Amino acid sequence: MNASIVFRRALVLSLVLAAVIAVVGGVVSGLIVGQDGVISVLIGTAMAVVFAGVTVVSLIVAIKYDITVFFGIIMGAWLLKAVLFIVVLVLLRDAAFIHDWSLFLSIVAAVVGTLVIDAVVVAKGRLGYVSDVELPGAPSSDKTDHQA
């Protein structure tokens, strides 16, 4: 299994988690707070999905390059997420339709959930310390003859 497959699995499971948080959080917040709570949960979940998606996509793209470019892509994605997060929160700060606690709790639930998913998927991904590397002198993986 290569790293790209592991990261794609993490992305799919993060999307499933986001759907669960949106539905459960939306229902609970809708019953307690009303429409503003539902909107806040949906916005918070969408923010977490976008930021988790940026992380996974940047990793999938970055693993194709050497270490310098890899870290440049990862750090660029991290910086982009930090700036976008601050901009979105500043834009939503005075919005009348935002319920602070619903937004906060949905973001926390999604972030903690995606961190757990990432850790479990990578731990169960059975990747070596170095993945997607062909050792010198090793038989090529595209050979189909199985001679003993």
C-alpha positions in Angstrom: 0.0 0.0 0.0 1.4 3.4 -0.9 1.0 6.7 1.0 -1.4 8.1 -1.6 -3.9 5.4 -0.9 -3.6 5.9 2.8 -4.2 9.7 2.5 -7.2 9.2 0.2 -8.7 6.8 2.7 -8.2 9.4 5.4 -9.9 12.0 3.2 -13.0 9.8 2.5 -13.4 8.9 6.2 -13.0 12.6 7.1 -15.9 13.4 4.7 -18.0 10.7 6.3 -17.2 12.1 9.8 -18.1 15.6 8.6 -21.5 14.4 7.3 -22.2 12.7 10.7 -21.2 15.9 12.6 -23.3 18.1 10.3 -26.4 15.9 10.7 -26.1 15.1 14.4 -24.8 18.6 15.3 -27.4 20.3 13.1 -30.3 18.3 14.7 -29.1 18.9 18.3 -28.2 22.5 17.8 -31.4 23.1 15.8 -33.5 21.7 18.7 -31.6 23.7 21.4 -30.8 27.0 19.5 -32.8 27.0 16.4 -31.9 27.9 12.8 -28.9 29.9 13.8 -27.4 26.8 15.5 -27.9 24.7 12.4 -26.3 27.3 10.2 -23.4 27.6 12.6 -22.9 23.8 12.7 -22.9 23.6 8.9 -20.4 26.4 8.6 -18.1 25.0 11.3 -18.2 21.6 9.7 -17.5 23.0 6.3 -14.5 24.9 7.6 -13.1 21.8 9.2 -13.7 19.7 6.0 -12.0 22.3 3.8 -9.0 22.6 6.1 -8.6 18.8 6.5 -9.0 18.5 2.7 -6.3 21.0 2.1 -4.0 19.0 4.4 -4.6 15.7 2.7 -4.5 17.1 -0.9 -1.3 18.9 -0.1 0.2 15.6 1.2 -0.9 13.7 -1.9 0.6 16.3 -4.1 3.8 16.7 -2.0 4.8 13.1 -1.8 5.6 13.1 -5.5 8.5 15.6 -5.0 11.8 15.7 -3.3 12.1 16.7 0.4 12.6 20.4 -0.1 9.6 20.8 -2.4 7.6 18.5 -0.1 8.1 20.7 2.9 7.5 23.8 0.9 4.1 22.5 -0.2 3.2 21.4 3.3 4.3 24.7 4.9 2.5 26.6 2.2 -0.7 24.7 2.8 -0.3 25.2 6.6 0.1 29.0 6.1 -2.8 29.1 3.7 -5.0 27.3 6.2 -4.0 29.6 9.1 -4.7 32.8 7.0 -8.0 31.5 5.7 -9.1 30.4 9.2 -8.4 33.9 10.6 -10.1 35.6 7.6 -13.2 33.4 7.9 -13.5 34.0 11.7 -13.1 37.8 11.2 -15.8 37.8 8.5 -18.1 35.7 10.7 -17.4 37.6 14.0 -20.3 40.0 13.8 -22.7 37.9 11.7 -26.2 37.8 13.2 -26.8 34.3 12.1 -23.8 32.7 14.0 -24.3 31.0 17.3 -20.8 31.0 18.9 -21.0 27.7 20.8 -22.5 25.7 17.9 -19.8 27.0 15.6 -17.0 26.3 18.1 -18.2 22.8 19.1 -18.7 21.7 15.5 -15.2 22.9 14.6 -13.7 21.2 17.7 -15.6 17.9 17.0 -14.5 17.9 13.4 -10.8 18.8 14.1 -10.5 16.2 16.9 -12.3 13.6 14.7 -10.1 14.2 11.7 -7.0 14.0 13.8 -8.1 10.6 15.2 -9.0 9.4 11.7 -5.6 10.5 10.4 -3.7 8.8 13.2 -5.7 5.5 12.9 -5.5 5.4 9.1 -1.8 6.0 9.0 -1.2 3.6 11.8 -3.2 0.8 10.1 -1.9 1.7 6.7 1.1 -0.6 7.1 3.5 1.9 5.5 7.2 1.5 6.0 9.4 4.3 7.3 10.1 5.1 3.7 7.3 4.5 1.2 7.1 4.6 -2.6 10.8 3.9 -3.0 12.4 1.2 -5.1 15.6 -0.1 -3.8 18.6 -0.4 -6.2 19.0 -3.8 -7.6 15.5 -4.8 -6.5 13.3 -6.5 -9.1 10.9 -4.1 -10.7 7.3 -4.3 -9.6 6.0 -4.3 -13.1 7.5 -7.7 -14.0 4.8 -10.4 -14.2 6.9 -13.5 -14.7 7.1 -15.6 -11.5 10.0 -17.8 -12.1 11.5 -19.6 -9.1 
